[in-house]
Structures are given as C-alpha cells and as structure tokens.
Amino acid sequence: MHENYTMENCTLQVEDIDSQAAKVWVLILAGREPSLSMVLGINDTLSCGKRTLMVMRFYAGEIADIVCIKSISG
C-alpha cells in the first residue's frame, strides 16, 4: 500500500486494500489533470494513460494484503 506505480504519464497509488471485501482504493494521478480516487473490485477496470488496467484478484496476508492488477490493453 501507498506505493506508486508509474506507467507512461500516469501514476497509480494503492491507498487501501480490503481482501475480505475484495475491494481496492486507488488514486490515479495523470500529469496536470486532477487526481481521481476510486474503489474497485474484481474484474473492474480503470484507465491509466493509454492503458486499461483490470483488478484480477486479492491475496490476504498476515501483515498486509495484496491486489493483482493487470494491464489488458495499451
């Protein structure tokens, strides 16, 4: 959580993960455009620059949860 992933001119930041509810809260920063905050579940997609990303699955850990997000286009 709170790590940034940059793809082209877009930065995706995972704010929180709830593996029990299968939801992730992300913040999308794209250049000078206003940031976009959203909550996504499995199979939900989001646009990040020229790429489309899809939430694939969640993993529950003892210390932290993990979300798998895959680029499906771009």
mmCIF file of the N, C-alpha and C atoms, coordinates in Angstrom:
data_MODEL
# 
_entry.id   MODEL 
# 
loop_
_atom_site.group_PDB 
_atom_site.id 
_atom_site.type_symbol 
_atom_site.label_atom_id 
_atom_site.label_alt_id 
_atom_site.label_comp_id 
_atom_site.label_asym_id 
_atom_site.label_entity_id 
_atom_site.label_seq_id 
_atom_site.pdbx_PDB_ins_code 
_atom_site.Cartn_x 
_atom_site.Cartn_y 
_atom_site.Cartn_z 
_atom_site.occupancy 
_atom_site.B_iso_or_equiv 
_atom_site.pdbx_formal_charge 
_atom_site.auth_seq_id 
_atom_site.auth_comp_id 
_atom_site.auth_asym_id 
_atom_site.auth_atom_id 
_atom_site.pdbx_PDB_model_num 
ATOM 1   N N  . MET A 1 1  ? 0.827   -1.181  0.000   1.00 0.00 ? 1  MET A N  1 
ATOM 2   C CA . MET A 1 1  ? 0.000   0.000   0.000   1.00 0.00 ? 1  MET A CA 1 
ATOM 3   C C  . MET A 1 1  ? 0.872   1.245   0.000   1.00 0.00 ? 1  MET A C  1 
ATOM 4   N N  . HIS A 1 2  ? 0.305   2.304   -0.497  1.00 0.00 ? 2  HIS A N  1 
ATOM 5   C CA . HIS A 1 2  ? 0.942   3.613   -0.570  1.00 0.00 ? 2  HIS A CA 1 
ATOM 6   C C  . HIS A 1 2  ? 2.198   3.602   -1.437  1.00 0.00 ? 2  HIS A C  1 
ATOM 7   N N  . GLU A 1 3  ? 2.332   2.588   -2.301  1.00 0.00 ? 3  GLU A N  1 
ATOM 8   C CA . GLU A 1 3  ? 3.420   2.584   -3.268  1.00 0.00 ? 3  GLU A CA 1 
ATOM 9   C C  . GLU A 1 3  ? 2.880   3.106   -4.587  1.00 0.00 ? 3  GLU A C  1 
ATOM 10  N N  . ASN A 1 4  ? 3.731   3.794   -5.331  1.00 0.00 ? 4  ASN A N  1 
ATOM 11  C CA . ASN A 1 4  ? 3.340   4.338   -6.625  1.00 0.00 ? 4  ASN A CA 1 
ATOM 12  C C  . ASN A 1 4  ? 3.808   3.433   -7.744  1.00 0.00 ? 4  ASN A C  1 
ATOM 13  N N  . TYR A 1 5  ? 2.965   3.280   -8.750  1.00 0.00 ? 5  TYR A N  1 
ATOM 14  C CA . TYR A 1 5  ? 3.297   2.536   -9.963  1.00 0.00 ? 5  TYR A CA 1 
ATOM 15  C C  . TYR A 1 5  ? 3.070   3.489   -11.119 1.00 0.00 ? 5  TYR A C  1 
ATOM 16  N N  . THR A 1 6  ? 4.137   3.823   -11.856 1.00 0.00 ? 6  THR A N  1 
ATOM 17  C CA . THR A 1 6  ? 4.039   4.783   -12.940 1.00 0.00 ? 6  THR A CA 1 
ATOM 18  C C  . THR A 1 6  ? 4.074   4.061   -14.276 1.00 0.00 ? 6  THR A C  1 
ATOM 19  N N  . MET A 1 7  ? 3.108   4.418   -15.133 1.00 0.00 ? 7  MET A N  1 
ATOM 20  C CA . MET A 1 7  ? 3.003   3.888   -16.484 1.00 0.00 ? 7  MET A CA 1 
ATOM 21  C C  . MET A 1 7  ? 2.797   5.074   -17.414 1.00 0.00 ? 7  MET A C  1 
ATOM 22  N N  . GLU A 1 8  ? 3.797   5.329   -18.269 1.00 0.00 ? 8  GLU A N  1 
ATOM 23  C CA . GLU A 1 8  ? 3.777   6.494   -19.157 1.00 0.00 ? 8  GLU A CA 1 
ATOM 24  C C  . GLU A 1 8  ? 3.611   7.749   -18.321 1.00 0.00 ? 8  GLU A C  1 
ATOM 25  N N  . ASN A 1 9  ? 2.542   8.527   -18.523 1.00 0.00 ? 9  ASN A N  1 
ATOM 26  C CA . ASN A 1 9  ? 2.363   9.768   -17.756 1.00 0.00 ? 9  ASN A CA 1 
ATOM 27  C C  . ASN A 1 9  ? 1.326   9.615   -16.648 1.00 0.00 ? 9  ASN A C  1 
ATOM 28  N N  . CYS A 1 10 ? 1.057   8.391   -16.239 1.00 0.00 ? 10 CYS A N  1 
ATOM 29  C CA . CYS A 1 10 ? 0.032   8.121   -15.253 1.00 0.00 ? 10 CYS A CA 1 
ATOM 30  C C  . CYS A 1 10 ? 0.645   7.397   -14.057 1.00 0.00 ? 10 CYS A C  1 
ATOM 31  N N  . THR A 1 11 ? 0.264   7.825   -12.861 1.00 0.00 ? 11 THR A N  1 
ATOM 32  C CA . THR A 1 11 ? 0.739   7.175   -11.643 1.00 0.00 ? 11 THR A CA 1 
ATOM 33  C C  . THR A 1 11 ? -0.455  6.616   -10.888 1.00 0.00 ? 11 THR A C  1 
ATOM 34  N N  . LEU A 1 12 ? -0.353  5.348   -10.521 1.00 0.00 ? 12 LEU A N  1 
ATOM 35  C CA . LEU A 1 12 ? -1.393  4.655   -9.773  1.00 0.00 ? 12 LEU A CA 1 
ATOM 36  C C  . LEU A 1 12 ? -0.872  4.427   -8.360  1.00 0.00 ? 12 LEU A C  1 
ATOM 37  N N  . GLN A 1 13 ? -1.636  4.871   -7.370  1.00 0.00 ? 13 GLN A N  1 
ATOM 38  C CA . GLN A 1 13 ? -1.248  4.678   -5.976  1.00 0.00 ? 13 GLN A CA 1 
ATOM 39  C C  . GLN A 1 13 ? -2.343  3.895   -5.262  1.00 0.00 ? 13 GLN A C  1 
ATOM 40  N N  . VAL A 1 14 ? -1.977  2.774   -4.656  1.00 0.00 ? 14 VAL A N  1 
ATOM 41  C CA . VAL A 1 14 ? -2.922  1.967   -3.889  1.00 0.00 ? 14 VAL A CA 1 
ATOM 42  C C  . VAL A 1 14 ? -3.008  2.563   -2.485  1.00 0.00 ? 14 VAL A C  1 
ATOM 43  N N  . GLU A 1 15 ? -4.186  3.054   -2.125  1.00 0.00 ? 15 GLU A N  1 
ATOM 44  C CA . GLU A 1 15 ? -4.393  3.680   -0.829  1.00 0.00 ? 15 GLU A CA 1 
ATOM 45  C C  . GLU A 1 15 ? -4.776  2.660   0.239   1.00 0.00 ? 15 GLU A C  1 
ATOM 46  N N  . ASP A 1 16 ? -5.620  1.685   -0.114  1.00 0.00 ? 16 ASP A N  1 
ATOM 47  C CA . ASP A 1 16 ? -6.056  0.690   0.860   1.00 0.00 ? 16 ASP A CA 1 
ATOM 48  C C  . ASP A 1 16 ? -6.560  -0.540  0.117   1.00 0.00 ? 16 ASP A C  1 
ATOM 49  N N  . ILE A 1 17 ? -6.407  -1.704  0.764   1.00 0.00 ? 17 ILE A N  1 
ATOM 50  C CA . ILE A 1 17 ? -6.871  -2.970  0.210   1.00 0.00 ? 17 ILE A CA 1 
ATOM 51  C C  . ILE A 1 17 ? -7.691  -3.675  1.277   1.00 0.00 ? 17 ILE A C  1 
ATOM 52  N N  . ASP A 1 18 ? -8.874  -4.154  0.902   1.00 0.00 ? 18 ASP A N  1 
ATOM 53  C CA . ASP A 1 18 ? -9.694  -4.976  1.789   1.00 0.00 ? 18 ASP A CA 1 
ATOM 54  C C  . ASP A 1 18 ? -9.898  -6.313  1.090   1.00 0.00 ? 18 ASP A C  1 
ATOM 55  N N  . SER A 1 19 ? -9.052  -7.287  1.400   1.00 0.00 ? 19 SER A N  1 
ATOM 56  C CA . SER A 1 19 ? -9.125  -8.574  0.714   1.00 0.00 ? 19 SER A CA 1 
ATOM 57  C C  . SER A 1 19 ? -10.399 -9.338  1.089   1.00 0.00 ? 19 SER A C  1 
ATOM 58  N N  . GLN A 1 20 ? -10.944 -9.106  2.283   1.00 0.00 ? 20 GLN A N  1 
ATOM 59  C CA . GLN A 1 20 ? -12.185 -9.784  2.691   1.00 0.00 ? 20 GLN A CA 1 
ATOM 60  C C  . GLN A 1 20 ? -13.348 -9.337  1.810   1.00 0.00 ? 20 GLN A C  1 
ATOM 61  N N  . ALA A 1 21 ? -13.419 -8.044  1.525   1.00 0.00 ? 21 ALA A N  1 
ATOM 62  C CA . ALA A 1 21 ? -14.481 -7.500  0.676   1.00 0.00 ? 21 ALA A CA 1 
ATOM 63  C C  . ALA A 1 21 ? -14.104 -7.513  -0.801  1.00 0.00 ? 21 ALA A C  1 
ATOM 64  N N  . ALA A 1 22 ? -12.855 -7.880  -1.100  1.00 0.00 ? 22 ALA A N  1 
ATOM 65  C CA . ALA A 1 22 ? -12.326 -7.883  -2.473  1.00 0.00 ? 22 ALA A CA 1 
ATOM 66  C C  . ALA A 1 22 ? -12.465 -6.501  -3.116  1.00 0.00 ? 22 ALA A C  1 
ATOM 67  N N  . LYS A 1 23 ? -11.965 -5.492  -2.397  1.00 0.00 ? 23 LYS A N  1 
ATOM 68  C CA . LYS A 1 23 ? -12.006 -4.109  -2.880  1.00 0.00 ? 23 LYS A CA 1 
ATOM 69  C C  . LYS A 1 23 ? -10.646 -3.459  -2.692  1.00 0.00 ? 23 LYS A C  1 
ATOM 70  N N  . VAL A 1 24 ? -10.311 -2.561  -3.603  1.00 0.00 ? 24 VAL A N  1 
ATOM 71  C CA . VAL A 1 24 ? -9.077  -1.783  -3.508  1.00 0.00 ? 24 VAL A CA 1 
ATOM 72  C C  . VAL A 1 24 ? -9.424  -0.314  -3.771  1.00 0.00 ? 24 VAL A C  1 
ATOM 73  N N  . TRP A 1 25 ? -8.820  0.566   -2.980  1.00 0.00 ? 25 TRP A N  1 
ATOM 74  C CA . TRP A 1 25 ? -8.993  2.003   -3.149  1.00 0.00 ? 25 TRP A CA 1 
ATOM 75  C C  . TRP A 1 25 ? -7.726  2.509   -3.817  1.00 0.00 ? 25 TRP A C  1 
ATOM 76  N N  . VAL A 1 26 ? -7.888  3.107   -4.999  1.00 0.00 ? 26 VAL A N  1 
ATOM 77  C CA . VAL A 1 26 ? -6.740  3.613   -5.751  1.00 0.00 ? 26 VAL A CA 1 
ATOM 78  C C  . VAL A 1 26 ? -6.877  5.102   -6.016  1.00 0.00 ? 26 VAL A C  1 
ATOM 79  N N  . LEU A 1 27 ? -5.741  5.746   -6.138  1.00 0.00 ? 27 LEU A N  1 
ATOM 80  C CA . LEU A 1 27 ? -5.645  7.147   -6.515  1.00 0.00 ? 27 LEU A CA 1 
ATOM 81  C C  . LEU A 1 27 ? -4.883  7.189   -7.828  1.00 0.00 ? 27 LEU A C  1 
ATOM 82  N N  . ILE A 1 28 ? -5.449  7.857   -8.831  1.00 0.00 ? 28 ILE A N  1 
ATOM 83  C CA . ILE A 1 28 ? -4.824  7.941   -10.152 1.00 0.00 ? 28 ILE A CA 1 
ATOM 84  C C  . ILE A 1 28 ? -4.397  9.384   -10.391 1.00 0.00 ? 28 ILE A C  1 
ATOM 85  N N  . LEU A 1 29 ? -3.106  9.561   -10.674 1.00 0.00 ? 29 LEU A N  1 
ATOM 86  C CA . LEU A 1 29 ? -2.541  10.870  -10.965 1.00 0.00 ? 29 LEU A CA 1 
ATOM 87  C C  . LEU A 1 29 ? -2.056  10.864  -12.404 1.00 0.00 ? 29 LEU A C  1 
ATOM 88  N N  . ALA A 1 30 ? -2.590  11.779  -13.212 1.00 0.00 ? 30 ALA A N  1 
ATOM 89  C CA . ALA A 1 30 ? -2.220  11.817  -14.627 1.00 0.00 ? 30 ALA A CA 1 
ATOM 90  C C  . ALA A 1 30 ? -1.799  13.225  -15.013 1.00 0.00 ? 30 ALA A C  1 
ATOM 91  N N  . GLY A 1 31 ? -0.513  13.491  -14.916 1.00 0.00 ? 31 GLY A N  1 
ATOM 92  C CA . GLY A 1 31 ? 0.017   14.791  -15.325 1.00 0.00 ? 31 GLY A CA 1 
ATOM 93  C C  . GLY A 1 31 ? -0.605  15.938  -14.548 1.00 0.00 ? 31 GLY A C  1 
ATOM 94  N N  . ARG A 1 32 ? -1.094  16.927  -15.273 1.00 0.00 ? 32 ARG A N  1 
ATOM 95  C CA . ARG A 1 32 ? -1.679  18.112  -14.654 1.00 0.00 ? 32 ARG A CA 1 
ATOM 96  C C  . ARG A 1 32 ? -3.172  17.959  -14.386 1.00 0.00 ? 32 ARG A C  1 
ATOM 97  N N  . GLU A 1 33 ? -3.766  16.856  -14.798 1.00 0.00 ? 33 GLU A N  1 
ATOM 98  C CA . GLU A 1 33 ? -5.195  16.643  -14.575 1.00 0.00 ? 33 GLU A CA 1 
ATOM 99  C C  . GLU A 1 33 ? -5.459  16.390  -13.092 1.00 0.00 ? 33 GLU A C  1 
ATOM 100 N N  . PRO A 1 34 ? -6.669  16.716  -12.621 1.00 0.00 ? 34 PRO A N  1 
ATOM 101 C CA . PRO A 1 34 ? -6.986  16.453  -11.214 1.00 0.00 ? 34 PRO A CA 1 
ATOM 102 C C  . PRO A 1 34 ? -6.887  14.955  -10.904 1.00 0.00 ? 34 PRO A C  1 
ATOM 103 N N  . SER A 1 35 ? -6.491  14.638  -9.681  1.00 0.00 ? 35 SER A N  1 
ATOM 104 C CA . SER A 1 35 ? -6.397  13.231  -9.306  1.00 0.00 ? 35 SER A CA 1 
ATOM 105 C C  . SER A 1 35 ? -7.791  12.612  -9.260  1.00 0.00 ? 35 SER A C  1 
ATOM 106 N N  . LEU A 1 36 ? -7.840  11.304  -9.461  1.00 0.00 ? 36 LEU A N  1 
ATOM 107 C CA . LEU A 1 36 ? -9.088  10.563  -9.464  1.00 0.00 ? 36 LEU A CA 1 
ATOM 108 C C  . LEU A 1 36 ? -8.969  9.455   -8.426  1.00 0.00 ? 36 LEU A C  1 
ATOM 109 N N  . SER A 1 37 ? -9.935  9.376   -7.538  1.00 0.00 ? 37 SER A N  1 
ATOM 110 C CA . SER A 1 37 ? -9.938  8.362   -6.492  1.00 0.00 ? 37 SER A CA 1 
ATOM 111 C C  . SER A 1 37 ? -11.115 7.432   -6.740  1.00 0.00 ? 37 SER A C  1 
ATOM 112 N N  . MET A 1 38 ? -10.877 6.114   -6.650  1.00 0.00 ? 38 MET A N  1 
ATOM 113 C CA . MET A 1 38 ? -11.970 5.170   -6.875  1.00 0.00 ? 38 MET A CA 1 
ATOM 114 C C  . MET A 1 38 ? -11.751 3.876   -6.107  1.00 0.00 ? 38 MET A C  1 
ATOM 115 N N  . VAL A 1 39 ? -12.859 3.181   -5.849  1.00 0.00 ? 39 VAL A N  1 
ATOM 116 C CA . VAL A 1 39 ? -12.829 1.873   -5.203  1.00 0.00 ? 39 VAL A CA 1 
ATOM 117 C C  . VAL A 1 39 ? -13.221 0.854   -6.261  1.00 0.00 ? 39 VAL A C  1 
ATOM 118 N N  . LEU A 1 40 ? -12.387 -0.184  -6.415  1.00 0.00 ? 40 LEU A N  1 
ATOM 119 C CA . LEU A 1 40 ? -12.593 -1.189  -7.458  1.00 0.00 ? 40 LEU A CA 1 
ATOM 120 C C  . LEU A 1 40 ? -12.659 -2.585  -6.855  1.00 0.00 ? 40 LEU A C  1 
ATOM 121 N N  . GLY A 1 41 ? -13.416 -3.450  -7.521  1.00 0.00 ? 41 GLY A N  1 
ATOM 122 C CA . GLY A 1 41 ? -13.488 -4.851  -7.149  1.00 0.00 ? 41 GLY A CA 1 
ATOM 123 C C  . GLY A 1 41 ? -12.939 -5.716  -8.268  1.00 0.00 ? 41 GLY A C  1 
ATOM 124 N N  . ILE A 1 42 ? -13.010 -7.017  -8.103  1.00 0.00 ? 42 ILE A N  1 
ATOM 125 C CA . ILE A 1 42 ? -12.509 -7.957  -9.105  1.00 0.00 ? 42 ILE A CA 1 
ATOM 126 C C  . ILE A 1 42 ? -13.221 -7.735  -10.438 1.00 0.00 ? 42 ILE A C  1 
ATOM 127 N N  . ASN A 1 43 ? -12.443 -7.744  -11.516 1.00 0.00 ? 43 ASN A N  1 
ATOM 128 C CA . ASN A 1 43 ? -12.882 -7.533  -12.902 1.00 0.00 ? 43 ASN A CA 1 
ATOM 129 C C  . ASN A 1 43 ? -13.246 -6.091  -13.230 1.00 0.00 ? 43 ASN A C  1 
ATOM 130 N N  . ASP A 1 44 ? -13.134 -5.173  -12.274 1.00 0.00 ? 44 ASP A N  1 
ATOM 131 C CA . ASP A 1 44 ? -13.336 -3.754  -12.583 1.00 0.00 ? 44 ASP A CA 1 
ATOM 132 C C  . ASP A 1 44 ? -12.114 -3.238  -13.324 1.00 0.00 ? 44 ASP A C  1 
ATOM 133 N N  . THR A 1 45 ? -12.338 -2.266  -14.208 1.00 0.00 ? 45 THR A N  1 
ATOM 134 C CA . THR A 1 45 ? -11.242 -1.705  -14.998 1.00 0.00 ? 45 THR A CA 1 
ATOM 135 C C  . THR A 1 45 ? -11.106 -0.216  -14.718 1.00 0.00 ? 45 THR A C  1 
ATOM 136 N N  . LEU A 1 46 ? -9.916  0.297   -15.047 1.00 0.00 ? 46 LEU A N  1 
ATOM 137 C CA . LEU A 1 46 ? -9.665  1.726   -14.963 1.00 0.00 ? 46 LEU A CA 1 
ATOM 138 C C  . LEU A 1 46 ? -8.697  2.099   -16.062 1.00 0.00 ? 46 LEU A C  1 
ATOM 139 N N  . SER A 1 47 ? -8.777  3.336   -16.484 1.00 0.00 ? 47 SER A N  1 
ATOM 140 C CA . SER A 1 47 ? -7.863  3.853   -17.498 1.00 0.00 ? 47 SER A CA 1 
ATOM 141 C C  . SER A 1 47 ? -6.735  4.588   -16.808 1.00 0.00 ? 47 SER A C  1 
ATOM 142 N N  . CYS A 1 48 ? -5.538  4.311   -17.273 1.00 0.00 ? 48 CYS A N  1 
ATOM 143 C CA . CYS A 1 48 ? -4.345  4.963   -16.728 1.00 0.00 ? 48 CYS A CA 1 
ATOM 144 C C  . CYS A 1 48 ? -3.469  5.304   -17.929 1.00 0.00 ? 48 CYS A C  1 
ATOM 145 N N  . GLY A 1 49 ? -3.510  6.559   -18.351 1.00 0.00 ? 49 GLY A N  1 
ATOM 146 C CA . GLY A 1 49 ? -2.817  6.937   -19.574 1.00 0.00 ? 49 GLY A CA 1 
ATOM 147 C C  . GLY A 1 49 ? -3.484  6.254   -20.754 1.00 0.00 ? 49 GLY A C  1 
ATOM 148 N N  . LYS A 1 50 ? -2.687  5.594   -21.581 1.00 0.00 ? 50 LYS A N  1 
ATOM 149 C CA . LYS A 1 50 ? -3.217  4.869   -22.735 1.00 0.00 ? 50 LYS A CA 1 
ATOM 150 C C  . LYS A 1 50 ? -3.534  3.415   -22.405 1.00 0.00 ? 50 LYS A C  1 
ATOM 151 N N  . ARG A 1 51 ? -3.360  3.020   -21.152 1.00 0.00 ? 51 ARG A N  1 
ATOM 152 C CA . ARG A 1 51 ? -3.568  1.631   -20.753 1.00 0.00 ? 51 ARG A CA 1 
ATOM 153 C C  . ARG A 1 51 ? -4.901  1.452   -20.032 1.00 0.00 ? 51 ARG A C  1 
ATOM 154 N N  . THR A 1 52 ? -5.448  0.270   -20.179 1.00 0.00 ? 52 THR A N  1 
ATOM 155 C CA . THR A 1 52 ? -6.608  -0.138  -19.396 1.00 0.00 ? 52 THR A CA 1 
ATOM 156 C C  . THR A 1 52 ? -6.140  -1.225  -18.442 1.00 0.00 ? 52 THR A C  1 
ATOM 157 N N  . LEU A 1 53 ? -6.418  -1.025  -17.168 1.00 0.00 ? 53 LEU A N  1 
ATOM 158 C CA . LEU A 1 53 ? -5.998  -1.963  -16.137 1.00 0.00 ? 53 LEU A CA 1 
ATOM 159 C C  . LEU A 1 53 ? -7.214  -2.654  -15.553 1.00 0.00 ? 53 LEU A C  1 
ATOM 160 N N  . MET A 1 54 ? -7.045  -3.937  -15.179 1.00 0.00 ? 54 MET A N  1 
ATOM 161 C CA . MET A 1 54 ? -8.140  -4.703  -14.596 1.00 0.00 ? 54 MET A CA 1 
ATOM 162 C C  . MET A 1 54 ? -7.686  -5.304  -13.273 1.00 0.00 ? 54 MET A C  1 
ATOM 163 N N  . VAL A 1 55 ? -8.563  -5.225  -12.270 1.00 0.00 ? 55 VAL A N  1 
ATOM 164 C CA . VAL A 1 55 ? -8.303  -5.861  -10.980 1.00 0.00 ? 55 VAL A CA 1 
ATOM 165 C C  . VAL A 1 55 ? -8.560  -7.357  -11.159 1.00 0.00 ? 55 VAL A C  1 
ATOM 166 N N  . MET A 1 56 ? -7.530  -8.175  -10.918 1.00 0.00 ? 56 MET A N  1 
ATOM 167 C CA . MET A 1 56 ? -7.619  -9.607  -11.169 1.00 0.00 ? 56 MET A CA 1 
ATOM 168 C C  . MET A 1 56 ? -7.960  -10.427 -9.921  1.00 0.00 ? 56 MET A C  1 
ATOM 169 N N  . ARG A 1 57 ? -7.256  -10.179 -8.812  1.00 0.00 ? 57 ARG A N  1 
ATOM 170 C CA . ARG A 1 57 ? -7.513  -10.955 -7.592  1.00 0.00 ? 57 ARG A CA 1 
ATOM 171 C C  . ARG A 1 57 ? -6.879  -10.277 -6.387  1.00 0.00 ? 57 ARG A C  1 
ATOM 172 N N  . PHE A 1 58 ? -7.259  -10.777 -5.227  1.00 0.00 ? 58 PHE A N  1 
ATOM 173 C CA . PHE A 1 58 ? -6.756  -10.275 -3.957  1.00 0.00 ? 58 PHE A CA 1 
ATOM 174 C C  . PHE A 1 58 ? -6.128  -11.418 -3.182  1.00 0.00 ? 58 PHE A C  1 
ATOM 175 N N  . TYR A 1 59 ? -5.102  -11.094 -2.422  1.00 0.00 ? 59 TYR A N  1 
ATOM 176 C CA . TYR A 1 59 ? -4.426  -12.063 -1.562  1.00 0.00 ? 59 TYR A CA 1 
ATOM 177 C C  . TYR A 1 59 ? -4.388  -11.497 -0.150  1.00 0.00 ? 59 TYR A C  1 
ATOM 178 N N  . ALA A 1 60 ? -4.846  -12.288 0.812   1.00 0.00 ? 60 ALA A N  1 
ATOM 179 C CA . ALA A 1 60 ? -4.819  -11.865 2.212   1.00 0.00 ? 60 ALA A CA 1 
ATOM 180 C C  . ALA A 1 60 ? -3.522  -12.335 2.839   1.00 0.00 ? 60 ALA A C  1 
ATOM 181 N N  . GLY A 1 61 ? -2.831  -11.428 3.499   1.00 0.00 ? 61 GLY A N  1 
ATOM 182 C CA . GLY A 1 61 ? -1.585  -11.765 4.190   1.00 0.00 ? 61 GLY A CA 1 
ATOM 183 C C  . GLY A 1 61 ? -1.700  -11.469 5.670   1.00 0.00 ? 61 GLY A C  1 
ATOM 184 N N  . GLU A 1 62 ? -0.756  -11.967 6.433   1.00 0.00 ? 62 GLU A N  1 
ATOM 185 C CA . GLU A 1 62 ? -0.766  -11.712 7.875   1.00 0.00 ? 62 GLU A CA 1 
ATOM 186 C C  . GLU A 1 62 ? -0.432  -10.265 8.188   1.00 0.00 ? 62 GLU A C  1 
ATOM 187 N N  . ILE A 1 63 ? 0.504   -9.688  7.442   1.00 0.00 ? 63 ILE A N  1 
ATOM 188 C CA . ILE A 1 63 ? 0.934   -8.313  7.703   1.00 0.00 ? 63 ILE A CA 1 
ATOM 189 C C  . ILE A 1 63 ? 0.250   -7.323  6.757   1.00 0.00 ? 63 ILE A C  1 
ATOM 190 N N  . ALA A 1 64 ? 0.056   -7.722  5.504   1.00 0.00 ? 64 ALA A N  1 
ATOM 191 C CA . ALA A 1 64 ? -0.547  -6.831  4.515   1.00 0.00 ? 64 ALA A CA 1 
ATOM 192 C C  . ALA A 1 64 ? -1.295  -7.655  3.477   1.00 0.00 ? 64 ALA A C  1 
ATOM 193 N N  . ASP A 1 65 ? -2.254  -7.018  2.817   1.00 0.00 ? 65 ASP A N  1 
ATOM 194 C CA . ASP A 1 65 ? -2.979  -7.639  1.720   1.00 0.00 ? 65 ASP A CA 1 
ATOM 195 C C  . ASP A 1 65 ? -2.361  -7.180  0.405   1.00 0.00 ? 65 ASP A C  1 
ATOM 196 N N  . ILE A 1 66 ? -2.565  -7.981  -0.636  1.00 0.00 ? 66 ILE A N  1 
ATOM 197 C CA . ILE A 1 66 ? -2.001  -7.678  -1.952  1.00 0.00 ? 66 ILE A CA 1 
ATOM 198 C C  . ILE A 1 66 ? -3.127  -7.722  -2.978  1.00 0.00 ? 66 ILE A C  1 
ATOM 199 N N  . VAL A 1 67 ? -3.070  -6.813  -3.943  1.00 0.00 ? 67 VAL A N  1 
ATOM 200 C CA . VAL A 1 67 ? -4.008  -6.824  -5.060  1.00 0.00 ? 67 VAL A CA 1 
ATOM 201 C C  . VAL A 1 67 ? -3.213  -7.035  -6.344  1.00 0.00 ? 67 VAL A C  1 
ATOM 202 N N  . CYS A 1 68 ? -3.744  -7.850  -7.244  1.00 0.00 ? 68 CYS A N  1 
ATOM 203 C CA . CYS A 1 68 ? -3.118  -8.102  -8.549  1.00 0.00 ? 68 CYS A CA 1 
ATOM 204 C C  . CYS A 1 68 ? -3.893  -7.298  -9.592  1.00 0.00 ? 68 CYS A C  1 
ATOM 205 N N  . ILE A 1 69 ? -3.203  -6.350  -10.225 1.00 0.00 ? 69 ILE A N  1 
ATOM 206 C CA . ILE A 1 69 ? -3.798  -5.513  -11.278 1.00 0.00 ? 69 ILE A CA 1 
ATOM 207 C C  . ILE A 1 69 ? -3.017  -5.764  -12.546 1.00 0.00 ? 69 ILE A C  1 
ATOM 208 N N  . LYS A 1 70 ? -3.737  -6.089  -13.615 1.00 0.00 ? 70 LYS A N  1 
ATOM 209 C CA . LYS A 1 70 ? -3.090  -6.464  -14.887 1.00 0.00 ? 70 LYS A CA 1 
ATOM 210 C C  . LYS A 1 70 ? -3.450  -5.463  -15.983 1.00 0.00 ? 70 LYS A C  1 
ATOM 211 N N  . SER A 1 71 ? -2.472  -5.148  -16.825 1.00 0.00 ? 71 SER A N  1 
ATOM 212 C CA . SER A 1 71 ? -2.715  -4.308  -17.990 1.00 0.00 ? 71 SER A CA 1 
ATOM 213 C C  . SER A 1 71 ? -3.369  -5.173  -19.067 1.00 0.00 ? 71 SER A C  1 
ATOM 214 N N  . ILE A 1 72 ? -4.569  -4.786  -19.522 1.00 0.00 ? 72 ILE A N  1 
ATOM 215 C CA . ILE A 1 72 ? -5.262  -5.590  -20.528 1.00 0.00 ? 72 ILE A CA 1 
ATOM 216 C C  . ILE A 1 72 ? -5.240  -4.936  -21.900 1.00 0.00 ? 72 ILE A C  1 
ATOM 217 N N  . SER A 1 73 ? -4.744  -3.690  -21.985 1.00 0.00 ? 73 SER A N  1 
ATOM 218 C CA . SER A 1 73 ? -4.557  -3.032  -23.273 1.00 0.00 ? 73 SER A CA 1 
ATOM 219 C C  . SER A 1 73 ? -3.576  -1.892  -23.121 1.00 0.00 ? 73 SER A C  1 
ATOM 220 N N  . GLY A 1 74 ? -3.013  -1.490  -24.243 1.00 0.00 ? 74 GLY A N  1 
ATOM 221 C CA . GLY A 1 74 ? -2.105  -0.341  -24.218 1.00 0.00 ? 74 GLY A CA 1 
ATOM 222 C C  . GLY A 1 74 ? -0.668  -0.694  -24.350 1.00 0.00 ? 74 GLY A C  1 
# 
